[in-house]
Amino acid sequence: MDALNKAMRIDMLPHGIKVTGIHPGMVETEFSIVRYKGDEERAKNVYKGLQPLTAEDIAETIYWAASRPAHVNISDVIITPTVQANATNTIRK
């Protein structure tokens, strides 16, 4: 995705179109239910013992990035829950 975002920034530059990459960590959405083929208990266990991000957290971030003044572009945002260091390291209670 990073290469695509960078290429789009170059392509859109002459047109004044902003390109922002939003890269979320663990976000609790219905995706886990789909991933586990409707098994809601298994889907809930993905987030057991930690507080993941919500869809609202990501929506607020997108709004914030898009609402910057015309001369400001937010190139990339990496947003994770406080308990997540990367894709494989989390702290669970």
RAHUWO-V758471 format. One record per backbone hydrogen bond with DSSP energy under -0.5 kcal/mol. NH is the residue of the N-H (numbers start at 0). CO is the residue of the C=O. If there is no record, write none. Layout:
nh=NH co=CO
nh=NH co=CO
This chain:
nh=4 co=0
nh=5 co=1
nh=6 co=2
nh=7 co=3
nh=8 co=4
nh=9 co=5
nh=10 co=6
nh=11 co=7
nh=12 co=8
nh=14 co=11
nh=15 co=11
nh=15 co=12
nh=16 co=11
nh=17 co=15
nh=20 co=74
nh=21 co=19
nh=22 co=20
nh=22 co=76
nh=23 co=21
nh=24 co=78
nh=27 co=52
nh=28 co=26
nh=31 co=28
nh=33 co=29
nh=34 co=30
nh=35 co=31
nh=36 co=33
nh=37 co=32
nh=38 co=35
nh=39 co=37
nh=42 co=38
nh=43 co=39
nh=44 co=40
nh=45 co=41
nh=45 co=42
nh=46 co=43
nh=47 co=44
nh=49 co=46
nh=51 co=49
nh=52 co=25
nh=54 co=27
nh=57 co=53
nh=58 co=54
nh=59 co=55
nh=60 co=56
nh=61 co=57
nh=62 co=58
nh=63 co=59
nh=64 co=60
nh=65 co=61
nh=66 co=62
nh=67 co=64
nh=71 co=68
nh=74 co=72
nh=76 co=20
nh=78 co=22
nh=78 co=76
nh=83 co=80
nh=84 co=82
nh=84 co=88
nh=85 co=88
nh=89 co=87
nh=90 co=82
nh=91 co=89
nh=92 co=48
